[in-house]
Amino acid sequence: MSYGSEKREYKPLVKLTGLYENKSKKTGETYFAGFLGSAKVLIMKDKNAEPAKPSWTLFVQEKPDSGQAKNYGEQSPF
């Protein structure tokens, strides 16, 4: 795709992780969760987002011990 005389080159995408789509049992809100190396990743909708501002927020937390949350796609952070 070119705009005027400017030519843009797009680099290949690099997959970092996969995320599970979940619903909060308490609020019914959709959120995404997964792991990125030794970090737990959560992406949640920002109900108070202003127009033209990001509507999703990315949270990163230390990964739980291996005895916890083995099937994280079924866990709820709420």
Backbone torsions as a table, in degrees:
resi	resn	phi	psi	omega
1	MET	NA	136.8	-176.1
2	SER	-130.9	138.6	176.6
3	TYR	-116.7	113.0	-177.4
4	GLY	61.9	-134.0	179.3
5	SER	-91.4	-4.6	-179.4
6	GLU	-78.3	129.3	177.6
7	LYS	-110.5	126.9	-178.9
8	ARG	-104.2	138.7	174.8
9	GLU	-113.4	130.8	179.6
10	TYR	-104.1	127.9	178.9
11	LYS	-76.9	156.6	177.4
12	PRO	-62.8	148.0	176.8
13	LEU	-75.9	146.1	178.0
14	VAL	-117.8	119.6	179.6
15	LYS	-76.6	124.3	178.4
16	LEU	-93.7	-40.8	-178.5
17	THR	-168.2	172.0	172.1
18	GLY	-108.4	151.8	179.9
19	LEU	-123.4	145.9	175.4
20	TYR	-93.5	136.8	174.1
21	GLU	-88.3	128.4	-177.0
22	ASN	-131.2	165.4	172.6
23	LYS	-124.7	133.8	177.3
24	SER	-66.7	132.2	177.6
25	LYS	-69.4	-29.8	-178.3
26	LYS	-80.4	-45.4	-172.5
27	THR	-108.8	-17.3	-176.5
28	GLY	79.4	-0.1	-179.1
29	GLU	-71.7	144.2	176.0
30	THR	-83.1	139.6	173.8
31	TYR	-145.2	165.2	-179.5
32	PHE	-120.7	141.7	-177.2
33	ALA	-144.4	151.0	176.8
34	GLY	-178.1	-166.9	-179.5
35	PHE	-126.0	144.3	176.9
36	LEU	-131.1	96.2	-175.3
37	GLY	63.4	-119.6	-179.2
38	SER	-98.7	19.9	-179.8
39	ALA	-120.2	143.1	170.8
40	LYS	-89.1	135.6	-177.3
41	VAL	-117.8	131.1	175.1
42	LEU	-128.2	136.2	173.9
43	ILE	-122.3	120.6	-176.8
44	MET	-126.0	146.2	177.8
45	LYS	-68.1	134.0	176.4
46	ASP	-92.3	105.4	-177.5
47	LYS	-66.0	-21.9	-177.3
48	ASN	-102.1	15.1	-178.5
49	ALA	-64.3	136.7	177.3
50	GLU	-84.3	156.7	176.9
51	PRO	-55.7	143.6	-179.8
52	ALA	66.4	16.0	175.1
53	LYS	-116.4	158.7	179.1
54	PRO	-56.9	136.3	-178.6
55	SER	-102.6	-4.8	177.0
56	TRP	-123.7	145.7	-179.8
57	THR	-121.1	134.5	178.7
58	LEU	-98.2	125.5	176.4
59	PHE	-116.4	142.7	177.0
60	VAL	-126.8	136.0	-178.6
61	GLN	-139.7	153.3	176.3
62	GLU	-56.6	136.6	-178.4
63	LYS	-62.6	136.3	178.7
64	PRO	-66.2	162.3	175.8
65	ASP	-55.7	154.4	-176.2
66	SER	-60.9	-21.5	178.2
67	GLY	-76.9	-14.0	-178.9
68	GLN	-103.6	151.4	168.5
69	ALA	47.4	51.1	178.0
70	LYS	-63.1	-41.3	177.9
71	ASN	-109.3	79.4	-171.1
72	TYR	-64.3	-24.3	179.5
73	GLY	-61.5	-16.3	179.9
74	GLU	-104.2	0.4	-179.4
75	GLN	-93.0	152.7	177.7
76	SER	-121.3	132.3	178.2
77	PRO	-79.5	-2.9	-175.8
78	PHE	-100.2	NA	NA
